[in-house]
Amino acid sequence: MTKPPAHDTTIAAAGATWRDYLELCKPRVVYLIVFTAIIGMLLSTPGLVPLDVLVIATLGIGLAAASAAAVNHVADHRIDALMARTQNRPLPQGELTTQQALTFALVLGAISMYLLVAYINVLTAVLTFFSLIGYAVIYTMYLKRATPQNIVIGGAAGAAPPVLGWTAVTGTLDPHALLLFLIIFAWTPPHFWALAIYRRAEYAKANLPMLPITHGTEFTRLHVLYYTLLLVAATLLPFATYMCGMVYLVGAIVLNVIFLYYAIRMQFDDSDELAYRTFKYSIVYLTALFVVLFVDHYLPLVRAALQ
């Protein structure tokens, strides 16, 4: 049976387990962040990424993302207690205190910065730090509660990982890395607004100004379509700038057609089920798109090795 949400998260929690701390890290979100960062590393060089850079940069970026997620848990623990999707998290349930969670977040963040400064490069550390602050502080503590455009503005932090991966290998900002940033930046609104439509009653209960609450679901569905069209345009840029070849182009077109199908159908079908299916596909979409980027990049090397 689910325990009732705890109201005082400053009282020392007893019996906290490693699973509680792991949940603070939002592992499924961090997985996607780390995955896109790794693809950024792999695309940054025509050959193989040095193993030490790959491992340490992945660990550093992943720990920073986990730190930001833990701060998000602390900042949102009262809101989380009101929403069915989040009320079983460690802080609302009293498994951890806010002090424990903040200490954990600071330790992860400090280790992340040390690894990136000492073993990677200062540029990557600085960009990672600003990304952490952007999500954990600017988005979570201000934008999320201040404007229905919160996810658009705050999406910049979530779009940074491929750039971080790229700079970890090269030590420089490259225009092609910024194209990867643009793709995730354009992907974030239709991804999140589809979920917001599905969960709008919970967001309303928590008094968060999400777009479906402030402007209605019809307006939000229309903006899902607008940003999906923007995403389609953004995903064609790697091919247009000779960053990628035909393998990527074909894969991107197929994935985009499916995403557009969902976005267009949402204009005529206002069911929550379709909104949730669109949200789930958006996760598959981004993962598959970056897999296609990887395959397109390394396929010529594989062919050359086999000849």
DRENZADREN-170597 format. One record per residue (C-alpha): x, y, z; residue number from 1; chain; residue in one letter. Coordinates in nm, 2 decimals, decimal comma, always signed. Layout:
N
@px->X	py->Y	pz->Z	k->NUM	c->A	r->a
...
END
This chain:
307
@px->+0,00	py->+0,00	pz->+0,00	k->1	c->A	r->m
@px->+0,13	py->+0,35	pz->-0,09	k->2	c->A	r->t
@px->+0,22	py->+0,56	pz->+0,21	k->3	c->A	r->k
@px->+0,05	py->+0,90	pz->+0,24	k->4	c->A	r->p
@px->+0,28	py->+1,18	pz->+0,13	k->5	c->A	r->p
@px->+0,50	py->+1,32	pz->+0,40	k->6	c->A	r->a
@px->+0,45	py->+1,68	pz->+0,48	k->7	c->A	r->h
@px->+0,77	py->+1,76	pz->+0,68	k->8	c->A	r->d
@px->+1,07	py->+1,67	pz->+0,47	k->9	c->A	r->t
@px->+1,32	py->+1,82	pz->+0,71	k->10	c->A	r->t
@px->+1,27	py->+1,55	pz->+0,98	k->11	c->A	r->i
@px->+1,55	py->+1,30	pz->+0,96	k->12	c->A	r->a
@px->+1,44	py->+1,01	pz->+0,74	k->13	c->A	r->a
@px->+1,51	py->+0,66	pz->+0,86	k->14	c->A	r->a
@px->+1,58	py->+0,36	pz->+0,65	k->15	c->A	r->g
@px->+1,68	py->+0,54	pz->+0,33	k->16	c->A	r->a
@px->+1,82	py->+0,29	pz->+0,07	k->17	c->A	r->t
@px->+2,04	py->+0,32	pz->-0,23	k->18	c->A	r->w
@px->+1,72	py->+0,29	pz->-0,44	k->19	c->A	r->r
@px->+1,59	py->+0,61	pz->-0,29	k->20	c->A	r->d
@px->+1,91	py->+0,79	pz->-0,39	k->21	c->A	r->y
@px->+1,90	py->+0,63	pz->-0,73	k->22	c->A	r->l
@px->+1,55	py->+0,76	pz->-0,79	k->23	c->A	r->e
@px->+1,67	py->+1,11	pz->-0,70	k->24	c->A	r->l
@px->+1,89	py->+1,09	pz->-1,01	k->25	c->A	r->c
@px->+1,59	py->+1,03	pz->-1,25	k->26	c->A	r->k
@px->+1,78	py->+0,75	pz->-1,42	k->27	c->A	r->p
@px->+1,56	py->+0,72	pz->-1,73	k->28	c->A	r->r
@px->+1,60	py->+1,10	pz->-1,80	k->29	c->A	r->v
@px->+1,98	py->+1,08	pz->-1,73	k->30	c->A	r->v
@px->+2,00	py->+0,78	pz->-1,96	k->31	c->A	r->y
@px->+1,87	py->+0,99	pz->-2,25	k->32	c->A	r->l
@px->+2,10	py->+1,28	pz->-2,16	k->33	c->A	r->i
@px->+2,41	py->+1,05	pz->-2,14	k->34	c->A	r->v
@px->+2,31	py->+0,88	pz->-2,46	k->35	c->A	r->f
@px->+2,29	py->+1,20	pz->-2,66	k->36	c->A	r->t
@px->+2,62	py->+1,32	pz->-2,50	k->37	c->A	r->a
@px->+2,79	py->+1,00	pz->-2,61	k->38	c->A	r->i
@px->+2,66	py->+1,04	pz->-2,97	k->39	c->A	r->i
@px->+2,79	py->+1,40	pz->-2,96	k->40	c->A	r->g
@px->+3,14	py->+1,26	pz->-2,87	k->41	c->A	r->m
@px->+3,13	py->+1,00	pz->-3,14	k->42	c->A	r->l
@px->+3,02	py->+1,24	pz->-3,41	k->43	c->A	r->l
@px->+3,30	py->+1,49	pz->-3,32	k->44	c->A	r->s
@px->+3,58	py->+1,29	pz->-3,47	k->45	c->A	r->t
@px->+3,62	py->+1,09	pz->-3,79	k->46	c->A	r->p
@px->+3,78	py->+0,81	pz->-3,60	k->47	c->A	r->g
@px->+3,73	py->+0,65	pz->-3,25	k->48	c->A	r->l
@px->+3,70	py->+0,85	pz->-2,93	k->49	c->A	r->v
@px->+3,99	py->+0,78	pz->-2,68	k->50	c->A	r->p
@px->+3,85	py->+0,54	pz->-2,43	k->51	c->A	r->l
@px->+3,96	py->+0,75	pz->-2,12	k->52	c->A	r->d
@px->+3,78	py->+1,06	pz->-2,26	k->53	c->A	r->v
@px->+3,47	py->+0,85	pz->-2,35	k->54	c->A	r->l
@px->+3,44	py->+0,70	pz->-2,00	k->55	c->A	r->v
@px->+3,54	py->+1,01	pz->-1,79	k->56	c->A	r->i
@px->+3,33	py->+1,26	pz->-1,99	k->57	c->A	r->a
@px->+3,03	py->+1,03	pz->-1,98	k->58	c->A	r->t
@px->+3,06	py->+0,99	pz->-1,61	k->59	c->A	r->l
@px->+3,11	py->+1,36	pz->-1,55	k->60	c->A	r->g
@px->+2,82	py->+1,47	pz->-1,77	k->61	c->A	r->i
@px->+2,60	py->+1,19	pz->-1,62	k->62	c->A	r->g
@px->+2,68	py->+1,29	pz->-1,26	k->63	c->A	r->l
@px->+2,60	py->+1,66	pz->-1,34	k->64	c->A	r->a
@px->+2,26	py->+1,55	pz->-1,49	k->65	c->A	r->a
@px->+2,19	py->+1,34	pz->-1,18	k->66	c->A	r->a
@px->+2,29	py->+1,63	pz->-0,95	k->67	c->A	r->s
@px->+2,04	py->+1,86	pz->-1,14	k->68	c->A	r->a
@px->+1,77	py->+1,59	pz->-1,11	k->69	c->A	r->a
@px->+1,82	py->+1,57	pz->-0,73	k->70	c->A	r->a
@px->+1,79	py->+1,95	pz->-0,70	k->71	c->A	r->v
@px->+1,47	py->+1,92	pz->-0,90	k->72	c->A	r->n
@px->+1,34	py->+1,67	pz->-0,65	k->73	c->A	r->h
@px->+1,40	py->+1,91	pz->-0,37	k->74	c->A	r->v
@px->+1,25	py->+2,21	pz->-0,54	k->75	c->A	r->a
@px->+0,94	py->+2,02	pz->-0,65	k->76	c->A	r->d
@px->+0,88	py->+1,80	pz->-0,34	k->77	c->A	r->h
@px->+0,56	py->+1,98	pz->-0,24	k->78	c->A	r->r
@px->+0,43	py->+1,98	pz->-0,59	k->79	c->A	r->i
@px->+0,53	py->+1,62	pz->-0,63	k->80	c->A	r->d
@px->+0,31	py->+1,53	pz->-0,33	k->81	c->A	r->a
@px->+0,00	py->+1,66	pz->-0,51	k->82	c->A	r->l
@px->+0,05	py->+1,47	pz->-0,84	k->83	c->A	r->m
@px->-0,02	py->+1,10	pz->-0,88	k->84	c->A	r->a
@px->+0,27	py->+1,06	pz->-1,12	k->85	c->A	r->r
@px->+0,52	py->+1,19	pz->-0,86	k->86	c->A	r->t
@px->+0,38	py->+1,14	pz->-0,52	k->87	c->A	r->q
@px->+0,57	py->+0,81	pz->-0,46	k->88	c->A	r->n
@px->+0,91	py->+0,98	pz->-0,50	k->89	c->A	r->r
@px->+1,14	py->+0,96	pz->-0,20	k->90	c->A	r->p
@px->+1,09	py->+1,31	pz->-0,07	k->91	c->A	r->l
@px->+0,71	py->+1,32	pz->-0,07	k->92	c->A	r->p
@px->+0,71	py->+0,97	pz->+0,09	k->93	c->A	r->q
@px->+0,95	py->+1,08	pz->+0,36	k->94	c->A	r->g
@px->+1,22	py->+0,83	pz->+0,26	k->95	c->A	r->e
@px->+1,48	py->+1,11	pz->+0,24	k->96	c->A	r->l
@px->+1,49	py->+1,46	pz->+0,38	k->97	c->A	r->t
@px->+1,56	py->+1,77	pz->+0,17	k->98	c->A	r->t
@px->+1,89	py->+1,81	pz->+0,35	k->99	c->A	r->q
@px->+2,00	py->+1,46	pz->+0,25	k->100	c->A	r->q
@px->+1,89	py->+1,51	pz->-0,11	k->101	c->A	r->a
@px->+2,07	py->+1,85	pz->-0,14	k->102	c->A	r->l
@px->+2,39	py->+1,70	pz->+0,01	k->103	c->A	r->t
@px->+2,37	py->+1,42	pz->-0,23	k->104	c->A	r->f
@px->+2,32	py->+1,66	pz->-0,52	k->105	c->A	r->a
@px->+2,62	py->+1,88	pz->-0,41	k->106	c->A	r->l
@px->+2,84	py->+1,57	pz->-0,39	k->107	c->A	r->v
@px->+2,75	py->+1,45	pz->-0,73	k->108	c->A	r->l
@px->+2,79	py->+1,80	pz->-0,88	k->109	c->A	r->g
@px->+3,13	py->+1,85	pz->-0,71	k->110	c->A	r->a
@px->+3,26	py->+1,51	pz->-0,84	k->111	c->A	r->i
@px->+3,13	py->+1,60	pz->-1,19	k->112	c->A	r->s
@px->+3,31	py->+1,93	pz->-1,20	k->113	c->A	r->m
@px->+3,63	py->+1,78	pz->-1,07	k->114	c->A	r->y
@px->+3,63	py->+1,50	pz->-1,33	k->115	c->A	r->l
@px->+3,56	py->+1,74	pz->-1,62	k->116	c->A	r->l
@px->+3,81	py->+2,01	pz->-1,51	k->117	c->A	r->v
@px->+4,09	py->+1,77	pz->-1,42	k->118	c->A	r->a
@px->+4,06	py->+1,51	pz->-1,70	k->119	c->A	r->y
@px->+3,86	py->+1,66	pz->-1,98	k->120	c->A	r->i
@px->+3,87	py->+2,04	pz->-2,04	k->121	c->A	r->n
@px->+3,75	py->+2,36	pz->-1,88	k->122	c->A	r->v
@px->+3,51	py->+2,45	pz->-2,16	k->123	c->A	r->l
@px->+3,31	py->+2,13	pz->-2,11	k->124	c->A	r->t
@px->+3,31	py->+2,18	pz->-1,73	k->125	c->A	r->a
@px->+3,18	py->+2,54	pz->-1,77	k->126	c->A	r->v
@px->+2,91	py->+2,45	pz->-2,02	k->127	c->A	r->l
@px->+2,81	py->+2,15	pz->-1,81	k->128	c->A	r->t
@px->+2,79	py->+2,38	pz->-1,50	k->129	c->A	r->f
@px->+2,57	py->+2,63	pz->-1,68	k->130	c->A	r->f
@px->+2,35	py->+2,35	pz->-1,81	k->131	c->A	r->s
@px->+2,31	py->+2,22	pz->-1,45	k->132	c->A	r->l
@px->+2,22	py->+2,56	pz->-1,32	k->133	c->A	r->i
@px->+1,99	py->+2,62	pz->-1,62	k->134	c->A	r->g
@px->+1,78	py->+2,31	pz->-1,54	k->135	c->A	r->y
@px->+1,81	py->+2,29	pz->-1,16	k->136	c->A	r->a
@px->+1,77	py->+2,66	pz->-1,08	k->137	c->A	r->v
@px->+1,64	py->+2,87	pz->-1,37	k->138	c->A	r->i
@px->+1,39	py->+2,62	pz->-1,51	k->139	c->A	r->y
@px->+1,29	py->+2,43	pz->-1,19	k->140	c->A	r->t
@px->+1,28	py->+2,72	pz->-0,94	k->141	c->A	r->m
@px->+1,16	py->+3,00	pz->-1,17	k->142	c->A	r->y
@px->+1,04	py->+2,93	pz->-1,52	k->143	c->A	r->l
@px->+0,84	py->+2,62	pz->-1,44	k->144	c->A	r->k
@px->+0,62	py->+2,83	pz->-1,21	k->145	c->A	r->r
@px->+0,63	py->+3,16	pz->-1,40	k->146	c->A	r->a
@px->+0,53	py->+3,11	pz->-1,76	k->147	c->A	r->t
@px->+0,35	py->+2,86	pz->-1,98	k->148	c->A	r->p
@px->+0,66	py->+2,89	pz->-2,21	k->149	c->A	r->q
@px->+0,87	py->+2,73	pz->-1,94	k->150	c->A	r->n
@px->+0,96	py->+2,42	pz->-2,13	k->151	c->A	r->i
@px->+1,05	py->+2,62	pz->-2,45	k->152	c->A	r->v
@px->+1,29	py->+2,85	pz->-2,26	k->153	c->A	r->i
@px->+1,42	py->+2,59	pz->-2,02	k->154	c->A	r->g
@px->+1,46	py->+2,34	pz->-2,30	k->155	c->A	r->g
@px->+1,80	py->+2,49	pz->-2,37	k->156	c->A	r->a
@px->+1,95	py->+2,31	pz->-2,07	k->157	c->A	r->a
@px->+1,81	py->+1,97	pz->-2,18	k->158	c->A	r->g
@px->+1,95	py->+2,03	pz->-2,54	k->159	c->A	r->a
@px->+2,31	py->+2,08	pz->-2,42	k->160	c->A	r->a
@px->+2,43	py->+1,72	pz->-2,38	k->161	c->A	r->p
@px->+2,55	py->+1,66	pz->-2,74	k->162	c->A	r->p
@px->+2,74	py->+1,99	pz->-2,73	k->163	c->A	r->v
@px->+2,90	py->+1,88	pz->-2,40	k->164	c->A	r->l
@px->+3,00	py->+1,55	pz->-2,55	k->165	c->A	r->g
@px->+3,14	py->+1,72	pz->-2,86	k->166	c->A	r->w
@px->+3,35	py->+1,97	pz->-2,66	k->167	c->A	r->t
@px->+3,47	py->+1,70	pz->-2,43	k->168	c->A	r->a
@px->+3,66	py->+1,54	pz->-2,73	k->169	c->A	r->v
@px->+3,75	py->+1,85	pz->-2,93	k->170	c->A	r->t
@px->+3,77	py->+2,13	pz->-2,67	k->171	c->A	r->g
@px->+3,59	py->+2,36	pz->-2,91	k->172	c->A	r->t
@px->+3,24	py->+2,46	pz->-3,00	k->173	c->A	r->l
@px->+3,15	py->+2,34	pz->-3,35	k->174	c->A	r->d
@px->+2,85	py->+2,45	pz->-3,56	k->175	c->A	r->p
@px->+2,76	py->+2,09	pz->-3,62	k->176	c->A	r->h
@px->+2,74	py->+2,03	pz->-3,25	k->177	c->A	r->a
@px->+2,50	py->+2,33	pz->-3,23	k->178	c->A	r->l
@px->+2,28	py->+2,16	pz->-3,49	k->179	c->A	r->l
@px->+2,24	py->+1,87	pz->-3,25	k->180	c->A	r->l
@px->+2,15	py->+2,12	pz->-2,98	k->181	c->A	r->f
@px->+1,89	py->+2,27	pz->-3,22	k->182	c->A	r->l
@px->+1,73	py->+1,93	pz->-3,28	k->183	c->A	r->i
@px->+1,68	py->+1,86	pz->-2,92	k->184	c->A	r->i
@px->+1,57	py->+2,21	pz->-2,85	k->185	c->A	r->f
@px->+1,29	py->+2,18	pz->-3,12	k->186	c->A	r->a
@px->+1,20	py->+1,83	pz->-3,00	k->187	c->A	r->w
@px->+1,14	py->+1,93	pz->-2,63	k->188	c->A	r->t
@px->+0,81	py->+2,13	pz->-2,67	k->189	c->A	r->p
@px->+0,61	py->+1,87	pz->-2,86	k->190	c->A	r->p
@px->+0,76	py->+1,59	pz->-2,64	k->191	c->A	r->h
@px->+0,66	py->+1,76	pz->-2,32	k->192	c->A	r->f
@px->+0,34	py->+1,93	pz->-2,42	k->193	c->A	r->w
@px->+0,20	py->+1,59	pz->-2,53	k->194	c->A	r->a
@px->+0,26	py->+1,47	pz->-2,18	k->195	c->A	r->l
@px->+0,12	py->+1,79	pz->-2,03	k->196	c->A	r->a
@px->-0,21	py->+1,74	pz->-2,22	k->197	c->A	r->i
@px->-0,23	py->+1,39	pz->-2,08	k->198	c->A	r->y
@px->-0,14	py->+1,50	pz->-1,72	k->199	c->A	r->r
@px->-0,32	py->+1,84	pz->-1,73	k->200	c->A	r->r
@px->-0,55	py->+1,77	pz->-1,44	k->201	c->A	r->a
@px->-0,25	py->+1,69	pz->-1,22	k->202	c->A	r->e
@px->-0,07	py->+2,01	pz->-1,33	k->203	c->A	r->y
@px->-0,38	py->+2,21	pz->-1,26	k->204	c->A	r->a
@px->-0,40	py->+2,06	pz->-0,91	k->205	c->A	r->k
@px->-0,04	py->+2,16	pz->-0,85	k->206	c->A	r->a
@px->-0,11	py->+2,51	pz->-0,98	k->207	c->A	r->n
@px->+0,16	py->+2,50	pz->-1,25	k->208	c->A	r->l
@px->+0,11	py->+2,73	pz->-1,55	k->209	c->A	r->p
@px->+0,15	py->+2,46	pz->-1,81	k->210	c->A	r->m
@px->+0,03	py->+2,55	pz->-2,16	k->211	c->A	r->l
@px->-0,28	py->+2,32	pz->-2,16	k->212	c->A	r->p
@px->-0,39	py->+2,49	pz->-1,83	k->213	c->A	r->i
@px->-0,33	py->+2,85	pz->-1,94	k->214	c->A	r->t
@px->-0,43	py->+2,83	pz->-2,30	k->215	c->A	r->h
@px->-0,63	py->+2,51	pz->-2,34	k->216	c->A	r->g
@px->-0,57	py->+2,17	pz->-2,50	k->217	c->A	r->t
@px->-0,67	py->+2,28	pz->-2,85	k->218	c->A	r->e
@px->-0,41	py->+2,56	pz->-2,85	k->219	c->A	r->f
@px->-0,15	py->+2,32	pz->-2,71	k->220	c->A	r->t
@px->-0,22	py->+2,06	pz->-2,97	k->221	c->A	r->r
@px->-0,17	py->+2,32	pz->-3,25	k->222	c->A	r->l
@px->+0,16	py->+2,42	pz->-3,10	k->223	c->A	r->h
@px->+0,27	py->+2,05	pz->-3,08	k->224	c->A	r->v
@px->+0,22	py->+2,05	pz->-3,46	k->225	c->A	r->l
@px->+0,41	py->+2,38	pz->-3,51	k->226	c->A	r->y
@px->+0,71	py->+2,26	pz->-3,32	k->227	c->A	r->y
@px->+0,70	py->+1,92	pz->-3,49	k->228	c->A	r->t
@px->+0,73	py->+2,11	pz->-3,82	k->229	c->A	r->l
@px->+1,02	py->+2,31	pz->-3,68	k->230	c->A	r->l
@px->+1,18	py->+1,98	pz->-3,56	k->231	c->A	r->l
@px->+1,14	py->+1,83	pz->-3,91	k->232	c->A	r->v
@px->+1,33	py->+2,13	pz->-4,06	k->233	c->A	r->a
@px->+1,60	py->+2,11	pz->-3,79	k->234	c->A	r->a
@px->+1,66	py->+1,74	pz->-3,85	k->235	c->A	r->t
@px->+1,72	py->+1,81	pz->-4,22	k->236	c->A	r->l
@px->+2,00	py->+2,05	pz->-4,15	k->237	c->A	r->l
@px->+2,27	py->+1,79	pz->-4,07	k->238	c->A	r->p
@px->+2,22	py->+1,65	pz->-4,43	k->239	c->A	r->f
@px->+2,20	py->+2,00	pz->-4,58	k->240	c->A	r->a
@px->+2,53	py->+2,10	pz->-4,43	k->241	c->A	r->t
@px->+2,71	py->+1,78	pz->-4,53	k->242	c->A	r->y
@px->+2,74	py->+1,66	pz->-4,17	k->243	c->A	r->m
@px->+2,55	py->+1,34	pz->-4,26	k->244	c->A	r->c
@px->+2,48	py->+1,13	pz->-4,56	k->245	c->A	r->g
@px->+2,19	py->+0,94	pz->-4,72	k->246	c->A	r->m
@px->+2,15	py->+0,68	pz->-4,44	k->247	c->A	r->v
@px->+2,07	py->+0,96	pz->-4,19	k->248	c->A	r->y
@px->+1,84	py->+1,14	pz->-4,44	k->249	c->A	r->l
@px->+1,63	py->+0,83	pz->-4,50	k->250	c->A	r->v
@px->+1,61	py->+0,75	pz->-4,13	k->251	c->A	r->g
@px->+1,52	py->+1,10	pz->-4,04	k->252	c->A	r->a
@px->+1,25	py->+1,12	pz->-4,30	k->253	c->A	r->i
@px->+1,09	py->+0,80	pz->-4,18	k->254	c->A	r->v
@px->+1,10	py->+0,91	pz->-3,82	k->255	c->A	r->l
@px->+0,96	py->+1,25	pz->-3,91	k->256	c->A	r->n
@px->+0,67	py->+1,11	pz->-4,11	k->257	c->A	r->v
@px->+0,56	py->+0,91	pz->-3,81	k->258	c->A	r->i
@px->+0,60	py->+1,21	pz->-3,57	k->259	c->A	r->f
@px->+0,40	py->+1,43	pz->-3,81	k->260	c->A	r->l
@px->+0,13	py->+1,16	pz->-3,83	k->261	c->A	r->y
@px->+0,09	py->+1,18	pz->-3,46	k->262	c->A	r->y
@px->+0,10	py->+1,57	pz->-3,45	k->263	c->A	r->a
@px->-0,15	py->+1,60	pz->-3,73	k->264	c->A	r->i
@px->-0,38	py->+1,34	pz->-3,59	k->265	c->A	r->r
@px->-0,38	py->+1,53	pz->-3,26	k->266	c->A	r->m
@px->-0,55	py->+1,82	pz->-3,44	k->267	c->A	r->q
@px->-0,86	py->+1,60	pz->-3,50	k->268	c->A	r->f
@px->-0,84	py->+1,36	pz->-3,21	k->269	c->A	r->d
@px->-0,84	py->+1,52	pz->-2,86	k->270	c->A	r->d
@px->-0,81	py->+1,19	pz->-2,67	k->271	c->A	r->s
@px->-0,57	py->+1,18	pz->-2,38	k->272	c->A	r->d
@px->-0,47	py->+0,83	pz->-2,51	k->273	c->A	r->e
@px->-0,34	py->+0,98	pz->-2,83	k->274	c->A	r->l
@px->-0,15	py->+1,25	pz->-2,65	k->275	c->A	r->a
@px->+0,02	py->+0,99	pz->-2,43	k->276	c->A	r->y
@px->+0,11	py->+0,78	pz->-2,74	k->277	c->A	r->r
@px->+0,26	py->+1,08	pz->-2,90	k->278	c->A	r->t
@px->+0,47	py->+1,15	pz->-2,59	k->279	c->A	r->f
@px->+0,59	py->+0,79	pz->-2,58	k->280	c->A	r->k
@px->+0,68	py->+0,79	pz->-2,95	k->281	c->A	r->y
@px->+0,87	py->+1,12	pz->-2,91	k->282	c->A	r->s
@px->+1,12	py->+0,93	pz->-2,68	k->283	c->A	r->i
@px->+1,16	py->+0,65	pz->-2,93	k->284	c->A	r->v
@px->+1,20	py->+0,92	pz->-3,20	k->285	c->A	r->y
@px->+1,49	py->+1,10	pz->-3,04	k->286	c->A	r->l
@px->+1,67	py->+0,78	pz->-2,95	k->287	c->A	r->t
@px->+1,63	py->+0,63	pz->-3,30	k->288	c->A	r->a
@px->+1,73	py->+0,96	pz->-3,46	k->289	c->A	r->l
@px->+2,06	py->+0,97	pz->-3,27	k->290	c->A	r->f
@px->+2,12	py->+0,60	pz->-3,34	k->291	c->A	r->v
@px->+2,08	py->+0,68	pz->-3,71	k->292	c->A	r->v
@px->+2,33	py->+0,97	pz->-3,67	k->293	c->A	r->l
@px->+2,58	py->+0,72	pz->-3,52	k->294	c->A	r->f
@px->+2,52	py->+0,46	pz->-3,79	k->295	c->A	r->v
@px->+2,56	py->+0,71	pz->-4,07	k->296	c->A	r->d
@px->+2,88	py->+0,85	pz->-3,92	k->297	c->A	r->h
@px->+3,05	py->+0,51	pz->-3,87	k->298	c->A	r->y
@px->+2,92	py->+0,31	pz->-4,16	k->299	c->A	r->l
@px->+3,19	py->+0,44	pz->-4,40	k->300	c->A	r->p
@px->+3,46	py->+0,33	pz->-4,15	k->301	c->A	r->l
@px->+3,31	py->-0,02	pz->-4,13	k->302	c->A	r->v
@px->+3,29	py->-0,05	pz->-4,50	k->303	c->A	r->r
@px->+3,65	py->+0,07	pz->-4,54	k->304	c->A	r->a
@px->+3,76	py->-0,19	pz->-4,27	k->305	c->A	r->a
@px->+3,59	py->-0,47	pz->-4,45	k->306	c->A	r->l
@px->+3,75	py->-0,39	pz->-4,79	k->307	c->A	r->q
END
